Amino acid sequence: SSGINAEWPLRPGTATFTVFALRNLPIGEATLLLTSAPIFTVILSGVFLGERLKLSDYVALAVAATGAFFVAQPSVIFKQGTSTNHSVLFYIAIIVALGRGFFNAAKFIAVS
């Protein structure tokens, strides 16, 4: 189809968020946070699409998030690397990367 679709307004934001996160976070942490869209998609589908989430859905979300967390081993928690003193940009990048996951989930919900 031609023309503007429902996800178009969210594209520039997600691209900008991706670049900002990749420039200000270690690659493992950036990847973990930037790919959080499936978790947000499940949550948003319950809110906006009326999907009924079962206990097993919540357990699966928790297991997926915990597994990704331990694979990425974010330096904020695990104190790895040479520097544990992070700049304000580091923490803003975390929020921005999660925002990108949220906006990607919003795109998936908008086109459903």
Rosetta constraint file for C-alpha pairs under 8 A:
AtomPair CA 4 CA 8 HARMONIC 6.21 0.50
AtomPair CA 5 CA 111 HARMONIC 7.96 0.50
AtomPair CA 6 CA 107 HARMONIC 7.47 0.50
AtomPair CA 6 CA 110 HARMONIC 5.87 0.50
AtomPair CA 6 CA 111 HARMONIC 6.03 0.50
AtomPair CA 7 CA 11 HARMONIC 6.83 0.50
AtomPair CA 7 CA 107 HARMONIC 4.97 0.50
AtomPair CA 7 CA 108 HARMONIC 7.78 0.50
AtomPair CA 7 CA 110 HARMONIC 6.34 0.50
AtomPair CA 7 CA 111 HARMONIC 6.61 0.50
AtomPair CA 10 CA 14 HARMONIC 6.44 0.50
AtomPair CA 10 CA 103 HARMONIC 6.68 0.50
AtomPair CA 10 CA 104 HARMONIC 7.78 0.50
AtomPair CA 10 CA 107 HARMONIC 6.82 0.50
AtomPair CA 11 CA 15 HARMONIC 6.32 0.50
AtomPair CA 12 CA 16 HARMONIC 6.14 0.50
AtomPair CA 13 CA 17 HARMONIC 5.99 0.50
AtomPair CA 13 CA 100 HARMONIC 7.49 0.50
AtomPair CA 13 CA 103 HARMONIC 7.91 0.50
AtomPair CA 14 CA 18 HARMONIC 6.09 0.50
AtomPair CA 14 CA 100 HARMONIC 5.11 0.50
AtomPair CA 14 CA 103 HARMONIC 6.59 0.50
AtomPair CA 14 CA 104 HARMONIC 6.92 0.50
AtomPair CA 15 CA 19 HARMONIC 6.40 0.50
AtomPair CA 16 CA 20 HARMONIC 6.19 0.50
AtomPair CA 17 CA 21 HARMONIC 6.08 0.50
AtomPair CA 17 CA 96 HARMONIC 5.67 0.50
AtomPair CA 17 CA 97 HARMONIC 6.10 0.50
AtomPair CA 17 CA 99 HARMONIC 7.43 0.50
AtomPair CA 17 CA 100 HARMONIC 5.69 0.50
AtomPair CA 18 CA 22 HARMONIC 6.12 0.50
AtomPair CA 18 CA 34 HARMONIC 6.90 0.50
AtomPair CA 18 CA 97 HARMONIC 6.56 0.50
AtomPair CA 18 CA 100 HARMONIC 6.79 0.50
AtomPair CA 19 CA 23 HARMONIC 6.15 0.50
AtomPair CA 20 CA 24 HARMONIC 6.29 0.50
AtomPair CA 20 CA 93 HARMONIC 6.50 0.50
AtomPair CA 20 CA 96 HARMONIC 7.52 0.50
AtomPair CA 21 CA 25 HARMONIC 5.73 0.50
AtomPair CA 21 CA 30 HARMONIC 5.89 0.50
AtomPair CA 21 CA 34 HARMONIC 7.93 0.50
AtomPair CA 21 CA 93 HARMONIC 4.85 0.50
AtomPair CA 21 CA 94 HARMONIC 6.94 0.50
AtomPair CA 21 CA 96 HARMONIC 6.56 0.50
AtomPair CA 21 CA 97 HARMONIC 5.53 0.50
AtomPair CA 22 CA 26 HARMONIC 7.25 0.50
AtomPair CA 22 CA 27 HARMONIC 6.52 0.50
AtomPair CA 22 CA 30 HARMONIC 5.84 0.50
AtomPair CA 24 CA 89 HARMONIC 6.56 0.50
AtomPair CA 24 CA 90 HARMONIC 5.63 0.50
AtomPair CA 24 CA 93 HARMONIC 6.03 0.50
AtomPair CA 25 CA 29 HARMONIC 6.36 0.50
AtomPair CA 25 CA 30 HARMONIC 5.59 0.50
AtomPair CA 25 CA 90 HARMONIC 6.10 0.50
AtomPair CA 25 CA 93 HARMONIC 6.63 0.50
AtomPair CA 25 CA 94 HARMONIC 7.57 0.50
AtomPair CA 26 CA 30 HARMONIC 6.11 0.50
AtomPair CA 27 CA 31 HARMONIC 5.96 0.50
AtomPair CA 28 CA 32 HARMONIC 6.19 0.50
AtomPair CA 28 CA 72 HARMONIC 5.38 0.50
AtomPair CA 28 CA 73 HARMONIC 7.91 0.50
AtomPair CA 28 CA 74 HARMONIC 7.53 0.50
AtomPair CA 29 CA 33 HARMONIC 6.22 0.50
AtomPair CA 29 CA 72 HARMONIC 5.99 0.50
AtomPair CA 29 CA 73 HARMONIC 7.60 0.50
AtomPair CA 29 CA 74 HARMONIC 5.65 0.50
AtomPair CA 29 CA 75 HARMONIC 7.97 0.50
AtomPair CA 30 CA 34 HARMONIC 5.81 0.50
AtomPair CA 30 CA 94 HARMONIC 7.62 0.50
AtomPair CA 30 CA 97 HARMONIC 6.72 0.50
AtomPair CA 31 CA 35 HARMONIC 6.02 0.50
AtomPair CA 32 CA 36 HARMONIC 6.65 0.50
AtomPair CA 32 CA 68 HARMONIC 6.62 0.50
AtomPair CA 32 CA 69 HARMONIC 7.32 0.50
AtomPair CA 32 CA 72 HARMONIC 6.44 0.50
AtomPair CA 33 CA 94 HARMONIC 7.21 0.50
AtomPair CA 33 CA 97 HARMONIC 5.39 0.50
AtomPair CA 33 CA 98 HARMONIC 5.43 0.50
AtomPair CA 33 CA 101 HARMONIC 6.92 0.50
AtomPair CA 34 CA 97 HARMONIC 5.08 0.50
AtomPair CA 34 CA 98 HARMONIC 6.28 0.50
AtomPair CA 34 CA 100 HARMONIC 6.13 0.50
AtomPair CA 34 CA 101 HARMONIC 5.42 0.50
AtomPair CA 35 CA 101 HARMONIC 6.01 0.50
AtomPair CA 36 CA 40 HARMONIC 6.70 0.50
AtomPair CA 36 CA 98 HARMONIC 6.84 0.50
AtomPair CA 36 CA 101 HARMONIC 4.85 0.50
AtomPair CA 36 CA 102 HARMONIC 7.46 0.50
AtomPair CA 37 CA 41 HARMONIC 5.86 0.50
AtomPair CA 37 CA 100 HARMONIC 7.78 0.50
AtomPair CA 37 CA 101 HARMONIC 4.16 0.50
AtomPair CA 37 CA 102 HARMONIC 5.85 0.50
AtomPair CA 37 CA 103 HARMONIC 7.74 0.50
AtomPair CA 37 CA 104 HARMONIC 5.73 0.50
AtomPair CA 37 CA 105 HARMONIC 4.94 0.50
AtomPair CA 38 CA 42 HARMONIC 6.31 0.50
AtomPair CA 38 CA 101 HARMONIC 7.94 0.50
AtomPair CA 38 CA 105 HARMONIC 6.74 0.50
AtomPair CA 39 CA 43 HARMONIC 6.52 0.50
AtomPair CA 39 CA 61 HARMONIC 6.31 0.50
AtomPair CA 39 CA 65 HARMONIC 7.68 0.50
AtomPair CA 40 CA 44 HARMONIC 5.93 0.50
AtomPair CA 40 CA 101 HARMONIC 6.95 0.50
AtomPair CA 40 CA 102 HARMONIC 5.68 0.50
AtomPair CA 40 CA 105 HARMONIC 5.62 0.50
AtomPair CA 41 CA 45 HARMONIC 5.87 0.50
AtomPair CA 41 CA 102 HARMONIC 7.69 0.50
AtomPair CA 41 CA 105 HARMONIC 4.55 0.50
AtomPair CA 41 CA 106 HARMONIC 7.09 0.50
AtomPair CA 41 CA 108 HARMONIC 7.05 0.50
AtomPair CA 41 CA 109 HARMONIC 6.98 0.50
AtomPair CA 42 CA 46 HARMONIC 6.59 0.50
AtomPair CA 43 CA 47 HARMONIC 6.62 0.50
AtomPair CA 44 CA 48 HARMONIC 5.82 0.50
AtomPair CA 44 CA 49 HARMONIC 7.50 0.50
AtomPair CA 44 CA 105 HARMONIC 7.37 0.50
AtomPair CA 44 CA 106 HARMONIC 7.40 0.50
AtomPair CA 44 CA 109 HARMONIC 7.22 0.50
AtomPair CA 45 CA 49 HARMONIC 4.89 0.50
AtomPair CA 45 CA 50 HARMONIC 6.47 0.50
AtomPair CA 45 CA 51 HARMONIC 5.65 0.50
AtomPair CA 45 CA 109 HARMONIC 6.62 0.50
AtomPair CA 46 CA 50 HARMONIC 4.97 0.50
AtomPair CA 46 CA 51 HARMONIC 4.39 0.50
AtomPair CA 46 CA 52 HARMONIC 5.97 0.50
AtomPair CA 46 CA 53 HARMONIC 6.55 0.50
AtomPair CA 47 CA 51 HARMONIC 7.43 0.50
AtomPair CA 48 CA 109 HARMONIC 7.70 0.50
AtomPair CA 49 CA 109 HARMONIC 7.67 0.50
AtomPair CA 53 CA 57 HARMONIC 5.86 0.50
AtomPair CA 53 CA 58 HARMONIC 7.23 0.50
AtomPair CA 54 CA 58 HARMONIC 6.74 0.50
AtomPair CA 55 CA 59 HARMONIC 6.23 0.50
AtomPair CA 56 CA 60 HARMONIC 6.02 0.50
AtomPair CA 57 CA 61 HARMONIC 6.21 0.50
AtomPair CA 58 CA 62 HARMONIC 6.21 0.50
AtomPair CA 59 CA 63 HARMONIC 6.11 0.50
AtomPair CA 60 CA 64 HARMONIC 6.03 0.50
AtomPair CA 61 CA 65 HARMONIC 6.05 0.50
AtomPair CA 62 CA 66 HARMONIC 5.97 0.50
AtomPair CA 63 CA 67 HARMONIC 5.93 0.50
AtomPair CA 64 CA 68 HARMONIC 6.12 0.50
AtomPair CA 65 CA 69 HARMONIC 6.03 0.50
AtomPair CA 66 CA 70 HARMONIC 6.26 0.50
AtomPair CA 67 CA 71 HARMONIC 6.19 0.50
AtomPair CA 68 CA 72 HARMONIC 6.10 0.50
AtomPair CA 69 CA 73 HARMONIC 5.90 0.50
AtomPair CA 69 CA 74 HARMONIC 7.15 0.50
AtomPair CA 70 CA 74 HARMONIC 7.97 0.50
AtomPair CA 73 CA 77 HARMONIC 7.39 0.50
AtomPair CA 73 CA 78 HARMONIC 6.14 0.50
AtomPair CA 74 CA 78 HARMONIC 6.05 0.50
AtomPair CA 74 CA 79 HARMONIC 7.82 0.50
AtomPair CA 74 CA 80 HARMONIC 7.95 0.50
AtomPair CA 75 CA 79 HARMONIC 4.74 0.50
AtomPair CA 75 CA 80 HARMONIC 5.09 0.50
AtomPair CA 75 CA 81 HARMONIC 7.18 0.50
AtomPair CA 75 CA 84 HARMONIC 7.22 0.50
AtomPair CA 76 CA 84 HARMONIC 7.09 0.50
AtomPair CA 79 CA 84 HARMONIC 5.93 0.50
AtomPair CA 80 CA 84 HARMONIC 7.32 0.50
AtomPair CA 86 CA 90 HARMONIC 5.95 0.50
AtomPair CA 86 CA 91 HARMONIC 7.54 0.50
AtomPair CA 87 CA 91 HARMONIC 7.02 0.50
AtomPair CA 88 CA 92 HARMONIC 6.24 0.50
AtomPair CA 89 CA 93 HARMONIC 5.88 0.50
AtomPair CA 90 CA 94 HARMONIC 6.47 0.50
AtomPair CA 91 CA 95 HARMONIC 6.56 0.50
AtomPair CA 92 CA 96 HARMONIC 6.08 0.50
AtomPair CA 93 CA 97 HARMONIC 5.91 0.50
AtomPair CA 94 CA 98 HARMONIC 6.28 0.50
AtomPair CA 95 CA 99 HARMONIC 6.05 0.50
AtomPair CA 96 CA 100 HARMONIC 6.21 0.50
AtomPair CA 97 CA 101 HARMONIC 6.50 0.50
AtomPair CA 98 CA 102 HARMONIC 6.21 0.50
AtomPair CA 99 CA 103 HARMONIC 6.05 0.50
AtomPair CA 100 CA 104 HARMONIC 6.04 0.50
AtomPair CA 101 CA 105 HARMONIC 6.22 0.50
AtomPair CA 102 CA 106 HARMONIC 6.20 0.50
AtomPair CA 103 CA 107 HARMONIC 6.20 0.50
AtomPair CA 104 CA 108 HARMONIC 6.43 0.50
AtomPair CA 105 CA 109 HARMONIC 6.26 0.50
AtomPair CA 106 CA 110 HARMONIC 5.94 0.50
AtomPair CA 107 CA 111 HARMONIC 6.36 0.50
AtomPair CA 108 CA 112 HARMONIC 6.40 0.50
